[in-house]
């Protein structure tokens, strides 16, 4: 998912027994641990995208104990640096490598061709190979739920969204957030500022300030730090935390957090490698699978709104609520073109190719 930073080693090893696996033969017991590695695109901060992946790594390590030895390398730029780091990890005996950014997809595939005995998992990518799997969280589901809270709480009817890059995952989030707002306030508007960067705290803050100056009293974002939350706190506005709980930086501003939960996924995939049943697969889990949820409700959010959001989350878990299903009327983009005809629900393929902004969004894809 994230792009453009510089590399440092952050974490840690625990030694233990594992099972070795090859593509051609079943796994056989070994006294060596499964060596798993994680590559992160930002530093490991107190909150945010990389923090959630690090929490997932630690949860996996705790669950599997002495069966796995895990290492993380943080702050790795997408591109040639990423390919070098991934190749070094494979060459140094790591049997399972998780690369946690969209821009790591092609470097991962190139290295995977050189090391067919190593298993790779690219988070947020979409290209598979015999030894490359992909995984992602349906963050747009949490975005829709957070939009309900924003729609209920906004006095101006205007929300702001600070975004990194206009890739489908981000467009899904902006559109779902807007649809969630408009489900309770049909006239709600969402203003978008693109940074073309994932990790730039000063510009994240500046974008937040600009949006608040333009009338936004609730902010959402898909960038790497808590700068937007801190800006909302400073100005007495409201914000939706993303990836993890950010009440430390916005104790009064935070309405709720849309969080990603990676521990179960990482544990399952490492366990599959240990037991000789790992296969390339495309995993896209959401509220139903426990990979996405809304939580960490702030003091400004009334109990009635919290309960409404949680009830909608339960409906989503039961398959009764789909953010991109046009139940009552056509869903149009902000240029007036019908994108989801009434009675139709977007397929996963269509979601992954999303290149438009829904009606209600003030901004463009660029």
C-alpha positions as CSV (number, residue, x, y, z in Angstrom):
1,X,0.0,0.0,0.0
2,X,2.5,2.6,0.9
3,X,5.3,4.2,-1.1
4,X,8.6,6.2,-0.9
5,X,10.7,6.0,2.3
6,X,14.3,4.8,3.4
7,X,15.4,1.4,5.2
8,X,16.2,0.3,8.7
9,X,16.1,-2.9,10.7
10,X,13.5,-2.9,13.5
11,X,12.7,-6.1,15.1
12,X,13.4,-9.2,16.4
13,X,14.0,-12.9,16.5
14,X,12.7,-15.8,18.5
15,X,14.1,-19.3,18.0
16,X,12.2,-22.5,17.6
17,X,11.3,-25.8,15.7
18,X,9.5,-25.8,12.3
19,X,8.6,-27.9,9.3
20,X,10.4,-27.4,6.0
21,X,8.3,-27.4,2.9
22,X,9.0,-27.7,-0.8
23,X,6.5,-27.3,-3.6
24,X,7.0,-30.9,-4.8
25,X,7.0,-32.9,-1.5
26,X,5.1,-32.8,1.8
27,X,6.8,-31.0,4.7
28,X,9.0,-33.1,7.1
29,X,9.8,-32.3,10.7
30,X,12.9,-30.2,11.3
31,X,14.7,-28.9,14.3
32,X,15.0,-25.4,12.7
33,X,12.4,-22.8,13.1
34,X,10.3,-21.4,10.3
35,X,12.1,-18.1,9.4
36,X,9.5,-15.4,8.6
37,X,10.4,-11.9,7.6
38,X,8.3,-8.7,7.2
39,X,9.1,-5.7,5.1
40,X,7.5,-2.3,6.1
41,X,7.3,0.8,4.1
42,X,7.3,3.3,7.0
43,X,9.0,3.4,10.4
44,X,7.1,1.6,13.1
45,X,5.2,4.4,14.7
46,X,2.9,4.4,17.7
47,X,-0.1,4.1,15.4
48,X,-0.9,3.6,11.7
49,X,-0.5,1.2,8.9
50,X,2.9,-0.2,9.9
51,X,2.1,-0.3,13.6
52,X,-0.8,-2.7,12.8
53,X,1.4,-5.0,10.8
54,X,4.0,-5.0,13.5
55,X,1.2,-5.8,16.0
56,X,0.2,-8.6,13.7
57,X,3.7,-10.0,13.5
58,X,4.0,-10.0,17.3
59,X,0.6,-11.7,17.7
60,X,1.8,-14.4,15.2
61,X,5.0,-14.8,17.1
62,X,3.2,-15.2,20.4
63,X,0.7,-17.7,18.9
64,X,3.3,-19.9,17.3
65,X,6.0,-19.4,19.9
66,X,9.1,-21.5,19.4
67,X,7.9,-22.7,16.0
68,X,8.7,-19.5,14.3
69,X,11.6,-16.9,14.2
70,X,10.4,-13.6,12.8
71,X,12.3,-10.5,11.7
72,X,11.0,-7.1,10.4
73,X,12.8,-4.6,8.2
74,X,11.1,-1.1,8.3
75,X,11.3,2.1,6.4
76,X,12.0,0.4,3.0
77,X,11.3,2.5,-0.1
78,X,9.3,1.0,-2.9
79,X,11.3,0.2,-6.0
80,X,15.0,-0.9,-6.2
81,X,15.6,-0.7,-2.5
82,X,12.6,-2.9,-1.8
83,X,13.8,-5.5,-4.3
84,X,17.3,-5.5,-2.7
85,X,15.9,-6.0,0.8
86,X,13.5,-8.8,-0.2
87,X,16.3,-10.6,-2.1
88,X,18.6,-10.3,0.8
89,X,16.0,-11.8,3.1
90,X,15.4,-14.7,0.7
91,X,19.1,-15.3,0.3
92,X,19.6,-15.4,4.0
93,X,17.3,-18.4,4.6
94,X,13.9,-16.8,5.3
95,X,11.2,-19.3,4.2
96,X,8.2,-17.0,4.4
97,X,8.4,-13.3,3.5
98,X,5.5,-10.8,3.9
99,X,5.9,-7.6,1.9
100,X,3.3,-5.1,3.3
101,X,2.9,-2.5,0.6
102,X,1.3,-2.2,-2.9
103,X,4.5,-0.9,-4.4
104,X,6.3,-4.0,-3.3
105,X,4.2,-6.2,-5.6
106,X,6.5,-6.3,-8.6
107,X,9.8,-6.4,-6.7
108,X,8.3,-9.4,-4.7
109,X,7.4,-11.2,-8.0
110,X,10.9,-10.6,-9.4
111,X,12.6,-12.0,-6.3
112,X,10.1,-14.9,-6.1
113,X,11.2,-16.1,-9.6
114,X,14.8,-16.4,-8.3
115,X,13.8,-18.2,-5.1
116,X,11.1,-20.7,-6.0
117,X,11.5,-22.5,-2.6
118,X,10.6,-19.4,-0.7
119,X,7.0,-18.4,0.0
120,X,6.0,-14.8,-0.4
121,X,2.9,-12.8,0.7
122,X,2.3,-9.4,-0.8
123,X,-0.2,-7.3,1.2
124,X,-2.5,-5.2,-1.0
125,X,-1.1,-6.5,-4.3
126,X,-3.1,-8.5,-6.8
127,X,-0.5,-10.5,-8.8
128,X,-0.1,-14.2,-7.9
129,X,2.5,-16.8,-8.7
130,X,3.1,-20.4,-7.5
131,X,5.1,-19.1,-4.5
132,X,3.4,-15.6,-4.2
133,X,0.1,-15.1,-2.4
134,X,-1.7,-11.8,-1.8
135,X,-3.7,-10.6,1.1
136,X,-5.6,-7.4,2.0
137,X,-8.3,-6.1,4.3
138,X,-11.6,-4.7,3.0
139,X,-11.0,-1.3,4.6
140,X,-13.8,0.2,2.6
141,X,-16.2,-1.7,4.9
142,X,-14.9,0.2,7.9
143,X,-14.9,3.4,5.9
144,X,-18.6,3.1,5.2
145,X,-19.3,2.6,8.9
146,X,-17.2,5.6,9.8
147,X,-19.1,7.6,7.2
148,X,-22.3,6.9,9.1
149,X,-20.7,8.4,12.3
150,X,-19.3,11.4,10.3
151,X,-22.7,12.0,8.7
152,X,-24.5,12.0,12.1
153,X,-21.9,14.3,13.7
154,X,-21.0,16.9,11.1
155,X,-22.7,20.2,11.6
156,X,-21.5,21.6,8.3
157,X,-22.3,18.5,6.2
158,X,-18.8,18.7,4.9
159,X,-16.0,16.2,5.6
160,X,-12.4,16.3,4.4
161,X,-10.3,13.4,3.2
162,X,-6.5,13.5,3.1
163,X,-5.3,10.8,0.7
164,X,-2.0,9.5,-0.5
165,X,-2.3,8.1,-4.0
166,X,-5.4,7.5,-6.2
167,X,-5.1,3.7,-6.3
168,X,-8.3,1.6,-6.2
169,X,-7.9,0.8,-2.5
170,X,-8.0,4.5,-1.6
171,X,-10.8,5.3,-4.0
172,X,-12.8,2.5,-2.5
173,X,-12.3,4.0,0.9
174,X,-13.2,7.6,-0.2
175,X,-16.3,6.4,-2.0
176,X,-17.5,4.1,0.8
177,X,-17.0,6.9,3.4
178,X,-19.1,9.2,1.2
179,X,-21.8,6.6,0.7
180,X,-21.9,6.0,4.5
181,X,-22.2,9.8,5.2
182,X,-25.0,10.1,2.5
183,X,-26.9,7.2,3.9
184,X,-27.8,9.4,6.9
185,X,-27.3,12.9,5.3
186,X,-28.0,12.8,1.5
187,X,-26.6,16.2,1.0
188,X,-23.2,15.5,2.6
189,X,-20.1,16.5,0.7
190,X,-16.5,15.1,1.0
191,X,-13.6,17.2,-0.1
192,X,-10.4,15.4,-1.1
193,X,-6.8,16.5,-1.0
194,X,-4.2,14.2,-2.8
195,X,-0.7,14.3,-1.4
196,X,0.9,11.8,-3.9
197,X,2.9,10.6,-0.8
198,X,2.0,8.2,2.0
199,X,4.4,9.6,4.6
200,X,4.8,13.3,4.8
201,X,3.6,14.6,8.2
202,X,4.0,18.4,7.5
203,X,2.0,18.1,4.3
204,X,-0.6,15.8,5.9
205,X,-1.1,18.5,8.6
206,X,-1.3,21.3,6.0
207,X,-3.9,19.4,4.0
208,X,-6.0,18.9,7.1
209,X,-5.8,22.6,7.9
210,X,-6.8,23.6,4.4
211,X,-9.8,21.2,4.5
212,X,-10.9,22.6,7.8
213,X,-10.6,26.2,6.5
214,X,-12.9,25.1,3.6
215,X,-15.6,24.1,6.1
216,X,-14.8,20.4,6.9
217,X,-15.6,19.7,10.5
218,X,-14.9,16.0,10.3
219,X,-11.7,14.6,8.7
220,X,-10.8,11.2,7.4
221,X,-7.5,10.1,5.9
222,X,-5.3,7.4,4.3
223,X,-1.8,8.5,5.0
224,X,0.9,7.0,7.3
225,X,0.9,9.2,10.4
226,X,-1.4,10.8,13.0
227,X,-0.8,14.3,11.7
228,X,-4.4,14.8,10.5
229,X,-5.8,13.6,13.9
230,X,-3.5,16.0,15.7
231,X,-4.6,18.9,13.5
232,X,-8.3,18.1,14.2
233,X,-7.5,18.0,17.9
234,X,-5.8,21.4,17.7
235,X,-8.7,23.0,15.9
236,X,-11.4,21.5,18.0
237,X,-12.8,19.4,15.0
238,X,-13.5,15.7,14.7
239,X,-11.6,12.9,12.9
240,X,-11.8,9.3,12.0
241,X,-8.7,7.3,12.9
242,X,-7.4,4.8,10.4
243,X,-5.5,1.6,10.7
244,X,-5.3,1.9,14.5
245,X,-6.5,3.8,17.6
246,X,-5.2,7.3,17.6
247,X,-6.7,8.8,20.8
248,X,-3.3,9.5,22.1
249,X,-3.0,12.3,19.4
250,X,-6.7,13.2,19.3
251,X,-8.3,12.4,22.7
252,X,-11.2,14.8,22.0
253,X,-11.1,14.7,18.2
254,X,-11.4,11.0,17.5
255,X,-14.9,9.8,16.8
256,X,-13.8,6.2,16.3
257,X,-11.1,4.2,14.6
258,X,-11.3,1.9,11.6
259,X,-8.7,-0.7,12.4
260,X,-7.0,-3.5,10.6
261,X,-6.3,-6.8,12.4
262,X,-3.4,-8.8,10.8
263,X,-2.5,-11.2,13.6
264,X,-5.0,-13.9,12.7
265,X,-4.0,-13.8,9.0
266,X,-0.3,-13.9,9.6
267,X,-0.7,-16.8,12.1
268,X,-2.8,-18.8,9.7
269,X,-0.4,-18.4,6.8
270,X,2.7,-19.2,8.9
271,X,0.9,-22.2,10.4
272,X,0.1,-23.4,6.9
273,X,3.8,-23.1,6.0
274,X,4.8,-25.0,9.1
275,X,2.3,-27.8,8.3
276,X,3.2,-28.2,4.7
277,X,-0.1,-27.0,3.3
278,X,0.7,-23.4,2.2
279,X,-0.6,-22.6,-1.2
280,X,-0.7,-19.4,-3.2
281,X,-4.0,-17.7,-2.6
282,X,-5.8,-14.3,-2.8
283,X,-7.2,-13.4,0.6
284,X,-9.5,-10.3,1.0
285,X,-11.0,-10.3,4.4
286,X,-13.3,-7.7,6.0
287,X,-15.6,-7.3,9.0
288,X,-17.0,-10.9,8.6
289,X,-13.5,-12.3,8.9
290,X,-12.4,-10.0,11.7
291,X,-9.7,-8.3,9.6
292,X,-11.5,-4.9,9.8
293,X,-13.6,-3.4,12.6
294,X,-14.6,-0.1,14.1
295,X,-13.7,0.5,17.7
296,X,-12.0,3.0,20.1
297,X,-15.0,5.4,20.2
298,X,-14.2,8.9,21.4
299,X,-16.0,11.0,24.0
300,X,-17.8,13.2,21.4
301,X,-19.6,10.3,19.8
302,X,-23.1,9.9,21.5
303,X,-24.0,6.4,22.6
304,X,-26.9,6.4,20.2
305,X,-24.6,6.9,17.2
306,X,-22.1,4.4,18.5
307,X,-24.9,1.8,18.8
308,X,-26.1,2.6,15.3
309,X,-22.6,2.1,13.9
310,X,-22.2,-1.2,15.8
311,X,-25.5,-2.4,14.6
312,X,-24.6,-1.7,11.0
313,X,-21.3,-3.5,11.5
314,X,-23.2,-6.5,12.7
315,X,-25.4,-6.4,9.6
316,X,-22.2,-6.2,7.5
317,X,-20.7,-9.2,9.3
318,X,-23.9,-11.1,8.5
319,X,-23.7,-10.2,4.8
320,X,-26.8,-8.0,5.0
321,X,-25.0,-4.7,4.3
322,X,-22.8,-4.1,1.3
323,X,-21.3,-0.6,0.8
324,X,-21.3,-0.9,-3.0
325,X,-24.7,-2.4,-3.6
326,X,-27.2,0.0,-5.2
327,X,-30.4,-1.0,-3.4
328,X,-32.6,2.1,-3.7
329,X,-31.3,3.9,-6.8
330,X,-28.5,4.1,-9.3
331,X,-25.1,5.1,-7.8
332,X,-23.4,7.8,-10.0
333,X,-19.9,9.2,-10.0
334,X,-19.3,12.9,-9.4
335,X,-19.4,13.4,-13.2
336,X,-23.0,12.1,-13.4
337,X,-22.2,8.7,-14.9
338,X,-24.0,5.7,-13.6
339,X,-21.5,3.4,-12.0
340,X,-23.7,1.0,-10.1
341,X,-27.2,0.5,-11.6
342,X,-30.1,0.0,-9.2
343,X,-30.2,-3.6,-8.0
344,X,-26.6,-4.3,-8.8
345,X,-23.6,-4.9,-6.5
346,X,-20.1,-4.4,-7.6
347,X,-18.0,-7.5,-7.9
348,X,-14.5,-7.9,-6.4
349,X,-13.0,-7.5,-9.8
350,X,-14.8,-4.2,-10.3
351,X,-13.8,-3.0,-6.9
352,X,-10.2,-3.7,-7.6
353,X,-10.4,-1.7,-10.8
354,X,-12.2,1.3,-9.3
355,X,-11.0,4.5,-10.9
356,X,-13.8,7.0,-10.1
357,X,-15.2,9.1,-7.3
358,X,-18.8,8.8,-6.2
359,X,-21.3,11.7,-6.4
360,X,-20.8,13.8,-3.3
361,X,-17.0,13.9,-3.5
362,X,-15.5,17.2,-4.5
363,X,-12.3,16.3,-6.2
364,X,-10.9,14.3,-9.1
365,X,-8.8,11.2,-9.7
366,X,-5.3,12.4,-10.8
